[in-house]
Amino acid sequence: MRKTFCMLLAILFVIVSSGILAAEEIEPIPYEKDEFPQPLRDLRRGEIIFFGSVPITFLLSGLSWEIGQAVAGDSYPFSDSQHTYNILITAGTLSLGIALLDYIIGRLN
């Protein structure tokens, strides 16, 4: 019984996902050039650059804090949770700086 139910569910899923039950084909309409205002496009570009640069800045921030800890020796003043917080704040700030720099450079051109 359970095997039959799973098989019927799988067949129904394949039929629905293949579009056999769809009444008509929906064609996506491409965006027009002036469909979105320029500030929204700038905001979206900044968002993409910010989140795209987070992994790189997180890696560089972590390495920098680890080098700082190695240079400081045993007298490193931060706990583990504070160490993680410092890395996250540094990475976020650097990513925000990169996004703002891109926006400023884009405005100058």
C-alpha positions, 0 to 999 in steps of 0.5 A, spaced: 500 500 500 505 504 501 509 503 495 503 504 491 502 511 494 509 513 493 509 511 486 502 514 484 505 521 488 512 520 484 508 519 477 503 525 479 509 529 481 513 528 474 506 530 470 505 536 474 513 538 473 513 536 466 507 541 464 502 536 461 497 539 466 498 546 464 493 549 460 497 554 456 505 556 456 507 562 459 512 566 456 517 570 460 517 578 458 524 581 458 525 587 462 525 593 459 531 598 459 527 604 463 523 599 467 526 600 474 529 607 476 536 608 476 537 608 484 534 601 485 539 598 479 544 602 483 542 599 490 541 592 487 548 592 484 551 595 491 547 589 494 551 584 489 558 587 490 557 587 498 555 580 498 559 577 493 565 580 497 563 578 504 567 571 503 573 574 500 573 579 506 571 574 511 577 570 509 582 576 509 579 579 516 580 572 519 587 571 517 589 578 519 586 577 526 590 570 526 596 574 524 595 579 530 594 574 535 600 570 533 604 577 533 601 579 540 603 572 543 600 570 549 597 577 551 592 577 546 586 581 549 580 578 546 576 572 548 574 567 542 567 570 542 570 577 541 575 574 536 569 572 532 565 578 533 571 582 531 572 578 524 565 579 522 565 586 523 571 587 520 569 583 514 562 587 513 565 593 514 570 592 508 565 589 504 561 595 505 567 599 503 568 596 497 560 597 495 561 604 496 567 605 493 564 602 487 558 606 487 562 612 488 567 610 482 560 609 478 558 616 479 564 619 477 564 616 470 
